[in-house]
């Protein structure tokens, strides 16, 4: 007689997964917008956009993860912030086009579902969606025994937004002389963590509990500061100011991201003395022995989002951002490129 061997015996507990997601139903529903239709927990989510808001509606899509910042969550046991990072990395990318994020889907994969951890992660995702004003309308929680180490998981996010084609930002409005406004980040955000871990933990021997002189909290908590979500204040801003372009400063820093949103023939000059980078960036520069160029091509340096506006709009832009609680600086200008000129010059 064949011995009975169930899915649960193989390490997949479907009932536990259902209980965890079920316990979060009301939390997730709080993110819903009026356009969400259908029942919670179906095979697919349904969303009926208000097309009448746009003369020529364009859907904008993005997907991203959190990367090796998750390793810090595993080390600290703090899991309620990386979900915010997941949302932020997607909605801030959508925002660059001038689009409003409409809905979000998540993918959480782990070897064995730990109810408390998964609950914290998804609650963080819901938190991020509320900050961005988008609906968490679906997702997948995958339990894959032997695929991930105990206590570890991975995250992926998917976001769709909406913009009117006439107001969509594609960089074509950028002109030489435009002002470059830098909007403050909350810290490292979600990039450069492979280097951070290699230098601070492996090379220098710090732990997540280490207290460095320049920081006012343990290193692990500093590194887990969630990525700032810029959606609501920036959408309000672009309804009031003629914005030329925007950039989300993610992997690749200033050098890798700003050229993605300015036209050929244009570059930017950044005045690095126009703002003070938070202490964590100084720590990384010192401990890794990195020069300014390498820092600006790896990290956001305290500027998580860049807004390019005509120079006559710079002061008003900064004032409106301040009214929304965001610190900003005029950090540079757009220039015309000559033969052999670099697209991004850091001074």
C-alpha positions as a Markdown table, in Angstrom:
| # | Residue | x | y | z |
|---|---|---|---|---|
| 1 | Unk | 0.0 | 0.0 | 0.0 |
| 2 | Unk | 1.4 | 3.4 | -1.0 |
| 3 | Unk | 2.1 | 5.7 | 1.9 |
| 4 | Unk | -0.1 | 8.8 | 1.9 |
| 5 | Unk | 2.0 | 11.9 | 1.3 |
| 6 | Unk | 0.2 | 15.3 | 1.0 |
| 7 | Unk | 1.1 | 18.7 | -0.3 |
| 8 | Unk | 1.6 | 19.9 | 3.3 |
| 9 | Unk | 4.0 | 17.0 | 3.9 |
| 10 | Unk | 6.0 | 18.3 | 1.0 |
| 11 | Unk | 6.3 | 21.7 | 2.8 |
| 12 | Unk | 3.4 | 23.7 | 1.3 |
| 13 | Unk | 0.7 | 24.7 | 3.7 |
| 14 | Unk | -2.2 | 26.1 | 1.6 |
| 15 | Unk | -4.5 | 26.5 | 4.6 |
| 16 | Unk | -1.9 | 28.7 | 6.4 |
| 17 | Unk | -1.4 | 30.9 | 3.3 |
| 18 | Unk | -5.1 | 31.3 | 3.0 |
| 19 | Unk | -5.5 | 32.3 | 6.6 |
| 20 | Unk | -2.7 | 34.8 | 6.4 |
| 21 | Unk | -4.1 | 36.5 | 3.3 |
| 22 | Unk | -7.6 | 36.3 | 4.8 |
| 23 | Unk | -6.5 | 38.0 | 7.9 |
| 24 | Unk | -5.3 | 40.9 | 5.8 |
| 25 | Unk | -8.4 | 41.3 | 3.7 |
| 26 | Unk | -9.7 | 44.4 | 5.5 |
| 27 | Unk | -6.3 | 46.0 | 5.5 |
| 28 | Unk | -5.9 | 45.5 | 1.8 |
| 29 | Unk | -9.4 | 46.7 | 1.1 |
| 30 | Unk | -8.6 | 50.0 | 2.7 |
| 31 | Unk | -6.3 | 50.7 | -0.3 |
| 32 | Unk | -9.1 | 50.2 | -2.8 |
| 33 | Unk | -10.1 | 53.1 | -5.1 |
| 34 | Unk | -13.7 | 53.5 | -6.4 |
| 35 | Unk | -12.6 | 52.0 | -9.7 |
| 36 | Unk | -11.9 | 48.5 | -8.2 |
| 37 | Unk | -14.7 | 46.1 | -9.0 |
| 38 | Unk | -15.3 | 42.4 | -8.3 |
| 39 | Unk | -14.8 | 40.4 | -5.2 |
| 40 | Unk | -11.6 | 40.0 | -3.1 |
| 41 | Unk | -9.7 | 36.8 | -3.6 |
| 42 | Unk | -10.7 | 36.0 | -7.2 |
| 43 | Unk | -8.4 | 34.6 | -9.9 |
| 44 | Unk | -7.8 | 38.0 | -11.3 |
| 45 | Unk | -8.5 | 41.6 | -10.2 |
| 46 | Unk | -10.7 | 44.0 | -12.1 |
| 47 | Unk | -10.3 | 47.8 | -12.3 |
| 48 | Unk | -12.5 | 50.1 | -14.3 |
| 49 | Unk | -10.6 | 53.3 | -15.1 |
| 50 | Unk | -12.3 | 56.7 | -15.3 |
| 51 | Unk | -11.2 | 57.3 | -18.9 |
| 52 | Unk | -13.2 | 60.5 | -19.0 |
| 53 | Unk | -10.5 | 62.2 | -17.0 |
| 54 | Unk | -8.3 | 62.0 | -20.0 |
| 55 | Unk | -8.9 | 63.1 | -23.6 |
| 56 | Unk | -6.3 | 60.6 | -24.8 |
| 57 | Unk | -5.6 | 58.1 | -22.0 |
| 58 | Unk | -2.3 | 56.3 | -21.9 |
| 59 | Unk | -1.5 | 53.4 | -19.5 |
| 60 | Unk | 1.9 | 53.4 | -17.9 |
| 61 | Unk | 3.4 | 50.2 | -16.4 |
| 62 | Unk | 6.4 | 49.4 | -14.2 |
| 63 | Unk | 7.8 | 46.5 | -12.4 |
| 64 | Unk | 10.6 | 46.3 | -9.8 |
| 65 | Unk | 11.7 | 44.6 | -6.6 |
| 66 | Unk | 13.6 | 45.6 | -3.4 |
| 67 | Unk | 16.9 | 43.8 | -4.1 |
| 68 | Unk | 19.4 | 42.9 | -1.5 |
| 69 | Unk | 18.0 | 45.4 | 1.0 |
| 70 | Unk | 15.9 | 42.4 | 2.0 |
| 71 | Unk | 19.0 | 40.9 | 3.5 |
| 72 | Unk | 19.0 | 43.7 | 6.1 |
| 73 | Unk | 15.4 | 42.8 | 6.9 |
| 74 | Unk | 16.4 | 39.2 | 7.4 |
| 75 | Unk | 19.2 | 40.2 | 9.8 |
| 76 | Unk | 17.1 | 42.6 | 11.9 |
| 77 | Unk | 13.8 | 40.7 | 11.9 |
| 78 | Unk | 12.1 | 44.0 | 10.8 |
| 79 | Unk | 9.8 | 43.2 | 7.9 |
| 80 | Unk | 7.2 | 46.0 | 7.9 |
| 81 | Unk | 9.2 | 48.5 | 5.9 |
| 82 | Unk | 10.4 | 46.6 | 2.8 |
| 83 | Unk | 6.8 | 46.5 | 1.5 |
| 84 | Unk | 6.8 | 50.3 | 1.4 |
| 85 | Unk | 10.1 | 50.1 | -0.6 |
| 86 | Unk | 8.5 | 47.7 | -3.0 |
| 87 | Unk | 5.6 | 50.1 | -3.8 |
| 88 | Unk | 7.9 | 53.1 | -3.9 |
| 89 | Unk | 10.3 | 51.7 | -6.4 |
| 90 | Unk | 7.4 | 51.1 | -8.8 |
| 91 | Unk | 5.1 | 54.1 | -8.2 |
| 92 | Unk | 8.0 | 56.6 | -8.3 |
| 93 | Unk | 9.0 | 55.2 | -11.7 |
| 94 | Unk | 5.4 | 55.6 | -12.9 |
| 95 | Unk | 5.4 | 59.2 | -11.6 |
| 96 | Unk | 8.3 | 60.2 | -13.8 |
| 97 | Unk | 5.9 | 60.2 | -16.8 |
| 98 | Unk | 3.4 | 62.4 | -15.0 |
| 99 | Unk | 1.1 | 59.4 | -14.5 |
| 100 | Unk | -1.1 | 58.7 | -11.5 |
| 101 | Unk | -0.6 | 55.1 | -10.2 |
| 102 | Unk | -3.9 | 53.3 | -10.3 |
| 103 | Unk | -3.3 | 49.8 | -9.0 |
| 104 | Unk | -0.6 | 47.6 | -7.7 |
| 105 | Unk | 0.1 | 43.8 | -7.6 |
| 106 | Unk | 2.7 | 42.0 | -5.4 |
| 107 | Unk | 4.5 | 38.7 | -5.6 |
| 108 | Unk | 5.9 | 37.3 | -2.3 |
| 109 | Unk | 7.9 | 34.1 | -2.6 |
| 110 | Unk | 9.3 | 32.2 | 0.3 |
| 111 | Unk | 10.5 | 28.7 | 1.2 |
| 112 | Unk | 8.1 | 28.3 | 4.2 |
| 113 | Unk | 5.4 | 30.8 | 5.1 |
| 114 | Unk | 6.0 | 32.4 | 8.4 |
| 115 | Unk | 2.7 | 34.0 | 9.3 |
| 116 | Unk | 4.0 | 36.9 | 11.3 |
| 117 | Unk | 6.7 | 37.8 | 8.6 |
| 118 | Unk | 4.3 | 37.6 | 5.6 |
| 119 | Unk | 1.7 | 39.6 | 7.5 |
| 120 | Unk | 4.3 | 42.4 | 8.2 |
| 121 | Unk | 5.5 | 42.4 | 4.6 |
| 122 | Unk | 2.0 | 42.7 | 3.0 |
| 123 | Unk | 0.9 | 45.2 | 5.6 |
| 124 | Unk | 3.9 | 47.3 | 4.5 |
| 125 | Unk | 2.8 | 46.9 | 0.9 |
| 126 | Unk | -0.7 | 48.1 | 1.8 |
| 127 | Unk | 0.9 | 51.1 | 3.7 |
| 128 | Unk | 2.9 | 52.0 | 0.6 |
| 129 | Unk | -0.2 | 51.8 | -1.6 |
| 130 | Unk | -2.1 | 54.1 | 0.7 |
| 131 | Unk | 0.8 | 56.6 | 0.6 |
| 132 | Unk | 0.7 | 56.5 | -3.2 |
| 133 | Unk | -3.1 | 56.5 | -3.5 |
| 134 | Unk | -3.1 | 53.3 | -5.6 |
| 135 | Unk | -5.1 | 50.1 | -5.0 |
| 136 | Unk | -3.5 | 46.9 | -3.9 |
| 137 | Unk | -5.8 | 44.7 | -6.1 |
| 138 | Unk | -4.0 | 41.4 | -6.3 |
| 139 | Unk | -0.9 | 39.4 | -5.8 |
| 140 | Unk | 0.6 | 36.0 | -5.2 |
| 141 | Unk | 2.1 | 34.5 | -2.1 |
| 142 | Unk | 4.2 | 31.5 | -3.2 |
| 143 | Unk | 5.5 | 28.9 | -0.9 |
| 144 | Unk | 8.4 | 27.0 | -2.4 |
| 145 | Unk | 10.2 | 24.6 | -0.1 |
| 146 | Unk | 13.9 | 24.1 | -0.6 |
| 147 | Unk | 14.0 | 27.1 | -3.0 |
| 148 | Unk | 14.8 | 29.8 | -0.3 |
| 149 | Unk | 16.8 | 29.6 | 2.9 |
| 150 | Unk | 14.9 | 29.5 | 6.1 |
| 151 | Unk | 13.5 | 32.9 | 7.1 |
| 152 | Unk | 14.2 | 34.4 | 3.6 |
| 153 | Unk | 11.8 | 35.6 | 0.9 |
| 154 | Unk | 11.8 | 37.7 | -2.2 |
| 155 | Unk | 9.5 | 40.4 | -3.4 |
| 156 | Unk | 8.4 | 41.8 | -6.8 |
| 157 | Unk | 5.8 | 44.5 | -7.6 |
| 158 | Unk | 3.8 | 45.5 | -10.6 |
| 159 | Unk | 2.1 | 48.9 | -11.1 |
| 160 | Unk | -0.2 | 50.5 | -13.7 |
| 161 | Unk | -0.9 | 54.2 | -14.0 |
| 162 | Unk | -2.8 | 56.6 | -16.2 |
| 163 | Unk | -1.8 | 59.8 | -17.9 |
| 164 | Unk | -3.3 | 62.0 | -20.6 |
| 165 | Unk | -1.0 | 61.8 | -23.7 |
| 166 | Unk | -1.0 | 65.6 | -24.0 |
| 167 | Unk | 0.5 | 66.1 | -20.5 |
| 168 | Unk | 2.7 | 63.0 | -20.5 |
| 169 | Unk | 6.4 | 63.8 | -19.8 |
| 170 | Unk | 8.9 | 62.2 | -22.1 |
| 171 | Unk | 11.8 | 64.7 | -21.9 |
| 172 | Unk | 11.0 | 66.5 | -25.1 |
| 173 | Unk | 10.2 | 69.7 | -23.3 |
| 174 | Unk | 13.6 | 70.0 | -21.7 |
| 175 | Unk | 15.7 | 73.0 | -22.9 |
| 176 | Unk | 19.2 | 74.3 | -22.1 |
| 177 | Unk | 19.0 | 76.6 | -19.1 |
| 178 | Unk | 16.2 | 74.7 | -17.4 |
| 179 | Unk | 16.7 | 74.4 | -13.6 |
| 180 | Unk | 17.3 | 71.0 | -11.9 |
| 181 | Unk | 15.4 | 70.7 | -8.6 |
| 182 | Unk | 16.5 | 67.9 | -6.3 |
| 183 | Unk | 13.9 | 66.5 | -3.8 |
| 184 | Unk | 15.2 | 65.0 | -0.6 |
| 185 | Unk | 15.4 | 61.3 | -0.2 |
| 186 | Unk | 14.8 | 59.5 | 3.1 |
| 187 | Unk | 18.3 | 57.9 | 2.9 |
| 188 | Unk | 19.7 | 55.1 | 0.7 |
| 189 | Unk | 16.2 | 54.1 | -0.5 |
| 190 | Unk | 16.6 | 50.7 | -2.2 |
| 191 | Unk | 19.8 | 50.8 | -4.2 |
| 192 | Unk | 23.5 | 50.1 | -3.7 |
| 193 | Unk | 22.8 | 47.5 | -0.9 |
| 194 | Unk | 25.1 | 44.8 | -2.4 |
| 195 | Unk | 28.0 | 47.4 | -2.0 |
| 196 | Unk | 26.7 | 48.5 | 1.4 |
| 197 | Unk | 26.6 | 45.0 | 2.8 |
| 198 | Unk | 30.0 | 44.0 | 1.3 |
| 199 | Unk | 31.7 | 47.1 | 2.7 |
| 200 | Unk | 30.0 | 47.6 | 6.1 |
| 201 | Unk | 29.3 | 44.1 | 7.2 |
| 202 | Unk | 31.9 | 41.9 | 5.4 |
| 203 | Unk | 34.9 | 44.2 | 5.1 |
| 204 | Unk | 34.4 | 46.4 | 8.1 |
| 205 | Unk | 32.8 | 44.0 | 10.4 |
| 206 | Unk | 29.9 | 46.1 | 11.5 |
| 207 | Unk | 26.6 | 44.5 | 12.5 |
| 208 | Unk | 23.0 | 45.7 | 12.3 |
| 209 | Unk | 23.2 | 46.6 | 15.9 |
| 210 | Unk | 26.4 | 48.8 | 15.5 |
| 211 | Unk | 26.1 | 52.4 | 16.5 |
| 212 | Unk | 28.2 | 54.6 | 14.3 |
| 213 | Unk | 29.1 | 58.1 | 15.5 |
| 214 | Unk | 27.4 | 59.9 | 12.6 |
| 215 | Unk | 24.1 | 58.0 | 13.1 |
| 216 | Unk | 21.4 | 58.5 | 15.7 |
| 217 | Unk | 20.1 | 54.9 | 15.6 |
| 218 | Unk | 21.5 | 51.4 | 15.1 |
| 219 | Unk | 23.0 | 50.8 | 11.6 |
| 220 | Unk | 20.3 | 48.2 | 10.7 |
| 221 | Unk | 17.5 | 50.6 | 11.4 |
| 222 | Unk | 19.2 | 53.3 | 9.3 |
| 223 | Unk | 19.6 | 50.9 | 6.4 |
| 224 | Unk | 15.9 | 49.9 | 6.6 |
| 225 | Unk | 14.6 | 53.4 | 6.3 |
| 226 | Unk | 11.9 | 53.0 | 3.6 |
| 227 | Unk | 12.1 | 54.6 | 0.2 |
| 228 | Unk | 10.2 | 57.9 | 0.1 |
| 229 | Unk | 7.0 | 57.9 | -2.0 |
| 230 | Unk | 6.7 | 61.2 | -4.0 |
| 231 | Unk | 3.4 | 60.6 | -5.8 |
| 232 | Unk | 0.8 | 62.8 | -4.1 |
| 233 | Unk | 2.9 | 66.0 | -3.7 |
| 234 | Unk | 4.4 | 65.7 | -7.2 |
| 235 | Unk | 1.1 | 65.1 | -8.9 |
| 236 | Unk | -0.2 | 68.2 | -7.1 |
| 237 | Unk | 2.9 | 70.1 | -8.3 |
| 238 | Unk | 2.6 | 69.2 | -12.0 |
| 239 | Unk | -1.0 | 70.6 | -12.0 |
| 240 | Unk | 0.4 | 74.0 | -11.0 |
| 241 | Unk | 3.8 | 74.3 | -12.6 |
| 242 | Unk | 5.1 | 73.6 | -16.1 |
| 243 | Unk | 7.4 | 70.7 | -15.5 |
| 244 | Unk | 9.8 | 69.8 | -18.3 |
| 245 | Unk | 10.9 | 66.3 | -17.0 |
| 246 | Unk | 11.4 | 64.2 | -13.9 |
| 247 | Unk | 13.7 | 61.4 | -12.9 |
| 248 | Unk | 13.7 | 58.8 | -10.1 |
| 249 | Unk | 17.2 | 58.5 | -8.7 |
| 250 | Unk | 17.6 | 54.7 | -8.3 |
| 251 | Unk | 20.3 | 52.3 | -9.3 |
| 252 | Unk | 22.9 | 54.1 | -11.3 |
| 253 | Unk | 22.5 | 57.3 | -9.3 |
| 254 | Unk | 22.6 | 60.7 | -11.0 |
| 255 | Unk | 24.9 | 59.5 | -13.8 |
| 256 | Unk | 22.7 | 56.6 | -14.8 |
| 257 | Unk | 19.2 | 58.1 | -14.4 |
| 258 | Unk | 19.1 | 61.8 | -15.4 |
| 259 | Unk | 20.2 | 61.1 | -19.0 |
| 260 | Unk | 17.1 | 58.8 | -19.4 |
| 261 | Unk | 14.8 | 61.8 | -19.3 |
| 262 | Unk | 16.6 | 64.5 | -21.2 |
| 263 | Unk | 16.9 | 64.8 | -24.9 |
| 264 | Unk | 20.0 | 64.1 | -27.0 |
| 265 | Unk | 22.2 | 67.1 | -27.2 |
| 266 | Unk | 21.5 | 68.1 | -23.6 |
| 267 | Unk | 23.3 | 67.4 | -20.4 |
| 268 | Unk | 23.2 | 68.6 | -16.8 |
| 269 | Unk | 25.6 | 70.2 | -14.5 |
| 270 | Unk | 25.1 | 69.3 | -10.8 |
| 271 | Unk | 26.4 | 71.5 | -8.0 |
| 272 | Unk | 27.1 | 69.0 | -5.3 |
| 273 | Unk | 27.6 | 71.8 | -2.7 |
| 274 | Unk | 24.0 | 73.0 | -3.0 |
| 275 | Unk | 22.8 | 70.5 | -0.5 |
| 276 | Unk | 24.1 | 68.4 | 2.4 |
| 277 | Unk | 24.0 | 64.6 | 1.9 |
| 278 | Unk | 22.8 | 62.6 | 4.9 |
| 279 | Unk | 25.5 | 61.0 | 7.1 |
| 280 | Unk | 25.0 | 57.5 | 5.7 |
| 281 | Unk | 26.5 | 58.6 | 2.4 |
| 282 | Unk | 29.6 | 60.1 | 4.0 |
| 283 | Unk | 30.0 | 56.8 | 5.9 |
| 284 | Unk | 29.9 | 54.8 | 2.7 |
| 285 | Unk | 32.3 | 57.2 | 0.9 |
| 286 | Unk | 34.8 | 56.9 | 3.8 |
| 287 | Unk | 34.5 | 53.2 | 4.5 |
| 288 | Unk | 34.5 | 52.1 | 0.8 |
| 289 | Unk | 37.1 | 54.7 | -0.3 |
| 290 | Unk | 34.9 | 56.0 | -3.1 |
| 291 | Unk | 35.4 | 59.3 | -4.9 |
| 292 | Unk | 32.6 | 61.7 | -5.7 |
| 293 | Unk | 32.0 | 60.4 | -9.2 |
| 294 | Unk | 31.6 | 56.8 | -8.0 |
| 295 | Unk | 29.2 | 57.9 | -5.2 |
| 296 | Unk | 27.0 | 59.8 | -7.6 |
| 297 | Unk | 26.8 | 56.9 | -10.1 |
| 298 | Unk | 25.9 | 54.4 | -7.3 |
| 299 | Unk | 23.7 | 56.3 | -4.8 |
| 300 | Unk | 21.0 | 59.0 | -4.6 |
| 301 | Unk | 23.2 | 61.1 | -2.3 |
| 302 | Unk | 20.2 | 62.5 | -0.5 |
| 303 | Unk | 18.2 | 63.4 | -3.6 |
| 304 | Unk | 15.6 | 60.7 | -4.4 |
| 305 | Unk | 13.7 | 62.5 | -7.2 |
| 306 | Unk | 14.7 | 65.2 | -9.7 |
| 307 | Unk | 12.3 | 67.7 | -11.3 |
| 308 | Unk | 13.4 | 69.8 | -14.3 |
| 309 | Unk | 11.6 | 73.1 | -14.8 |
| 310 | Unk | 12.1 | 76.3 | -16.7 |
| 311 | Unk | 14.3 | 78.6 | -14.5 |
| 312 | Unk | 11.5 | 81.1 | -13.9 |
| 313 | Unk | 9.5 | 78.3 | -12.2 |
| 314 | Unk | 12.3 | 77.1 | -9.9 |
| 315 | Unk | 11.4 | 79.1 | -6.8 |
| 316 | Unk | 7.6 | 78.4 | -7.1 |
| 317 | Unk | 8.4 | 74.7 | -7.5 |
| 318 | Unk | 10.4 | 74.6 | -4.3 |
| 319 | Unk | 7.8 | 76.5 | -2.5 |
| 320 | Unk | 5.0 | 74.1 | -3.5 |
| 321 | Unk | 7.2 | 71.1 | -2.5 |
| 322 | Unk | 7.8 | 72.7 | 0.9 |
| 323 | Unk | 4.1 | 73.2 | 1.4 |
| 324 | Unk | 3.8 | 69.5 | 0.9 |
| 325 | Unk | 6.4 | 68.7 | 3.5 |
| 326 | Unk | 9.2 | 67.9 | 1.0 |
| 327 | Unk | 12.7 | 69.5 | 1.3 |
| 328 | Unk | 14.2 | 70.5 | -2.1 |
| 329 | Unk | 17.1 | 72.4 | -3.5 |
| 330 | Unk | 18.0 | 73.9 | -6.9 |
| 331 | Unk | 21.0 | 71.6 | -7.6 |
| 332 | Unk | 21.9 | 72.3 | -11.2 |
| 333 | Unk | 21.0 | 73.3 | -14.7 |
| 334 | Unk | 20.5 | 71.8 | -18.1 |
| 335 | Unk | 23.2 | 72.5 | -20.6 |
| 336 | Unk | 23.9 | 72.1 | -24.3 |
| 337 | Unk | 26.4 | 69.3 | -25.1 |
| 338 | Unk | 29.5 | 69.9 | -27.1 |
| 339 | Unk | 31.6 | 67.1 | -28.8 |
| 340 | Unk | 32.9 | 64.8 | -26.1 |
| 341 | Unk | 31.0 | 66.4 | -23.2 |
| 342 | Unk | 29.6 | 64.2 | -20.4 |
| 343 | Unk | 25.9 | 64.0 | -20.0 |
| 344 | Unk | 26.1 | 64.5 | -16.3 |
| 345 | Unk | 28.8 | 66.7 | -14.8 |
| 346 | Unk | 29.2 | 66.8 | -11.0 |
| 347 | Unk | 30.9 | 69.9 | -9.6 |
